[in-house]
Amino acid sequence: MRVLVVSAPLVGHVFPLVPLAVALRDAGHEVLLATGGGGLAAERAGLPVRDVAPGFDFGRIALRVLPRHPLIARAELRGTAGTRGAGLLFGALNDQLTDPVVALATEWRPDLVLHEPFAVAGAVAAARLGVPAVRQENSLFDGRYLVRATTERLRAALRRHGLTELPPPAAALAVAPPSVTGQDGWPMRYDSYVGGGDLPDWLREPGTRPRILVSRSTLTGPGDRGPMPAVVAAAARVDAEFVLVRPDPRSIRTLPDNVRVVDWIPLDAALSASAALVHHGGAGSVFGAFAAGLPQLATVGPGDRRHNAELVARRGAGLALLPRDITAQTLTRLLTDDALRTAAGEVSREIAAMPAPAELVPRLAALV
């Protein structure tokens, strides 16, 4: 079976698709990943990758699209636009992706197309070729609504390829723990390629004090500094060790003695020896803390970050705060609140009970 995997050209979108793509390859299937931009780093996982978005610049797309829709743009910056902002931005992106993805699929002739909700160009290619499309979730939204919002902005591209509507997928893969939020489809345990990097020996074991990891977004733009400046300002008054992962240089001019800095690391491995995670509210970070069973502090920010952070807080597995509201007291609570730790452990066990990506391979093959 030949499987074309299609992702938006962004690290946080393509890396969650890699474990299933690798499982398909390891089961003897031929896999090709279509993405671009930062997503091309998935080549390091040993997968063949085709660049379908040369010269990709997400910031340029946002600057072109959002000023035409000022109300949605303001809501997107507050994190209250829901799927409307994603529909605008990823509709414009997929309008660029559709023709090269369809051309690649026509040349390569896949038997199955696996795509994420923000890459409906993959669904267009599958419909054009008459092969099954499978939607794999990689966020905490319900992918049905993301696809609908994006497709509404993709009418011209659909017409170019002889389509008036997108047919429903042959299957969908739901990765969100049901106690956190509902998604449509076959359950599959969330996993993500970590993108390389070395884990220092001192991060492999717990330290003499509880360790709090602090990460930020792989995107640059409004809110990309995330919680790091506030954490650095409060850290000296917290009995913990803080580790900043890939900090913005603007956040590290002066550091307290209990704050250390690392470059890109396999975050999931570092979480196993840590006590909590503070992050920008991205879906990958939320899932990482959930899987590790750690309390998390997710900052409320643009795009999906408010949605994600509020889901964490609603489940009781962490805190949702604006960066300016991070204090020594809130950071200490991450380490001392037993209710947060209990809820985080419950979600971790829920994720562990979901089928691993490799277990879904026979079901996918049966669609062809």
N, C-alpha and C positions, 0 to 999 in steps of 0.2 A: 504494500500500500504506500502511495506517495501522499505526504501530508504537507500542505503549505500553511505555515504559521504566520499570521499577519498581525503586526503591532504598530501602534503609533510610535514615531521615532523618538521616544523618551525612555531614559533608563528605568524609571519607576513603572513604566508600562510593559516593557519587554521582559525584564528580569523575572517577574512572576510567571511568565509563560515558559521559561526555560526548563524547569523540572519536568513538566509533562512532555515537552519536545524531546528532551533527553531520554525519557522513559520510552517514548515511541521509537526513537532511534535504537535504543538498546534492545528493544523487542524485535528488531530486524526490519523496521519500516524506514523508508527513505524520507527524510525531513529537510525542508528548506524554510528558512526564516526570512521574511520580508519585513524590513523596517528601515531605519536610517538614523541620522544624528547620533545621540548618545547610545541608542539601542544597538549600534554596530559592535559595542563592547561585548555583546553576547557571543561573538566569535571565540572568545577565550574559553567558552564552555565546550568548544569542539564541534559546534554546529555550523553548517554552511549558511552564510548570511548574504542576502542580496540587498543592496542599497536602493530603495525605491523613493527616497526623498533627498536627492543630492542638494546641498546648499540649504538644508532645513534650518529655519530660525523661528522658534515658537514666539519669541518676543515680537518679531516683525509681523507675524499673523495677528497677534493680539492688538498691536498698534494700528493695524489696518481695519480690524473688525469692530473692536469694542467702542471706539468713538462714534460709530453710527448708531449705537444702541446705548445711550448714556444711562438710562435707568437700570438696564441689566448690568452694565459695566459697574455702576456703583454698588449694586447688590452683590456682584461677583467679588469685589474687593472686600466686602463685609462678610462674605461667606454665606449669604442668604439667597443666592440666585437659584439654588437647587440644580436641576439639570438644564436650566435655561442658558446659563453661561457656558456650560460644557457643550450644549448644542451649537451655540454660535461659534466657539473656538474650534471645536473638533469637526463641525460641519465644514468650516473653511479648510481645515487641514485635510479632511478626507476628500474634498473636492480636488485637491492637488494629488492625493494618493491614488485615487480610483483608477485613472488611466494607466499609470505604470504597474499597479497591482494586477489589473485585468490583463495587461500585455504580458506580464510575467507568468500568470496562470495559464494563458493561452499557449505560451511557449513551453512551459514545464509540464502541463497537463496533470495536475494533482487529482487524486481520487477523493480527497477530503480537504476542506479548508477549516482551520482552527483560527479563530480571531478573538480579540478582546473587544469589549463594548465600545471603546473609543476608536476602533479601527473597522468601521463598517465597510470600508473598501474591500475587505476580505469577503464579506457577505455578498457584495455586488459581484465580485469575481466568481464566487461559487454559483450564484444564480445564473450568471452569464454562461457558465460552462455546464450547468445542470448537474452539479455534484453536491453532496451534503455539506452544509456549513454548521459548525459547532461554535457556540459562543462560550468563552471561558472568562468568568468574572475575575477581576483583579483589583476591585475596589470594594467599598462598603455601600455603594449604591446598588439598586436593583438594575441590572443591565438592560432589562426590557425598556425602561424609561430613558436610559442614556441613548440606546439605539434609536428610539423613536424621536428624541429631541435632535439627534445628529442627522437622521434621515430627512427630517423636515427641511434642513438646510442643504440638502443634497439632490434636489429634484432635477437640476440640469444634468448632473452626472448620471443619474438613473436613466434619463431619457437618452443620453448619448449611448447607453449600452442596451437600449431596447426594453427598459423596465419602467413600469409605472409605480410599483411597490416592491419592497423587499419581502420575499416569502419568509415565513417563520423558520428558525433554525431547526435542523434535524435533532439537535439536543443542545442543552446548556449545562454548564458546570458551575455549581454554586459553591463558593469557598467561605462565605461568612458563617461564623458560628450562629446557629438559629436563635440562641438566647440573646444575641446582640442585635441582629437584624435579619429579616427574611430576604431570601433570594430564590429565584425560580431555577430549578434544574436538579441534576444529579449532584449529590454532595461530593465534594472532593477536598481533602486537606490542603489548606493553603501552604505553599512553599515558594521559595524565591531563590534564584541564583544570587550569590552575594557579590559577584563581580571581582573577585580576587582580593588582593591585599594580604599582608601577613599579620598574624596575631602575636603581639609581643608576649614573651613568657609570663610577665607580671600580670597580664590580663587573663591568663588561663585559670588562675586560682583566686579565691576571694582574698582581699587584702586585710590589713589589721583593723580597718574601719569599713562600714558598709559602703559599697561603691555605687554611685549613680552615673550612668552613661548619659551623655547629652549629645543629640544629633541634630542636624538641620537638613533642609531640603536639597535635593540634587538639582533643582531648578533655581535660576536666578530671576528675581523680579520682586514685586511687592510682597513683603512678609518673609523673604527668603532667609533673613537673619534669624528668624524664629526666636527661641527662648534663650539663646546663649548669653547675650549681654546681661539679662536679668539674673540668670543663674550665677554668672561670675560676680555680679554685684552683691549677691546674698551668700555666696558659698562660705566665706570666712566664718559666718555665724552658725554653720551647720556642722554637726559631728559626723562627717562623711568624707569620702574621697570622690572627687568629681573628675570625669574624663570627657573632654570635649573631642568629638569625632569630626574631623575636617572643618575646623572652625574658620569663619570669616576672619581675616586678619584684623578687621576693625573691632573684633570682640576680644582680642587677646593681647592688648597693649600692656596691661598690668594684670598679673594673675595672683590670687592668694596662694599660699603654700599648699593648700589641699586640692588644687586644680592642676590637672595634667592635660597634655594635648597629644593626640595621635592623628595620623593620616587615615586613609581609607583602610578599614579593617573588616573582616567577616563578622558583622554585627551579631549574628545569631550565636556564634561561638562565644563572643564576649559577654552576651547576656546571661549565659549559664553560670557565670561566676560573679554576677552583679546583683544588686538589691532592687534597682528601679531604673526606669528609663524616662528621660525628659526629652520631648521631641516637638516637631513643628506641626504635627497633626496629619502627616501623610499616611496613606493607607498601609504602605509597607511597614512603617514603624509601628503602627497600631497592631498589625498582625504579628509582628516580631515579638512585641511585649506580651501579647495574648498567648502565643505559642510557648513562650518561656515561663508563663505564669507569674509575671512581674507586675506590680503596680506601675502605672505610667501617668505622667503628666503631659497632656497634649494641649498645645496652645491653639486658641481659637484664631483663625485667620482666613485668608482669601480662598476661593475655590471650594474644594471639598473639605477643607481643614476644620471648619466649624462643625459641619455635619459629622465628621469622624470623631472629633473631640467630644461632642455632645453624646454620641452613642457610647463612648467609653464611660463617661460619667453616669449616664443613665443605667448602664449595666452594673455600676458600682465598682468597677475594676480600676478606676483611676480618677484623675481630676481634669477638668476642662477649664482653662484660664486664659485670659489675655496675657501676653508677655509682661505687661506692666504690673500685673497682679501677682507675679511670682515673688515670694518672699522666703525668708529663712523658715518661717513657720509652715508654709505650704510644702517646702522641700522636706522638712522634718516629718511632716505628716505622711509622706510617701513611705517613709521607713518605719513608722510606728503605728499606723492605722491597721489593725488586724482585719477589719472588714474589707478594706481594699485588697489586702493580700489574699483573703479567703475567696473573694469574687474572682480575682485574677487566676487563682488556681483552678476554680471551677471551669472557667473558659478554656484554660490550657488543656484540661482533661477532655473537654468537649471536642476540641480540635484534634487531639490525639486519637479520638475514637472515629474520626472521619476517614474514609478510604484514601490511601496514598495515591498520588498521580499514577503510579505504575499499575494499580488495580483497575484503573479506568480504561487502560489500553484495549483489552478485549472488547469492551462495550463499544468503544469508538470504531474498532475494526469491523464490528458487526453492522455498522451503519452503511458500509460500502457494499 
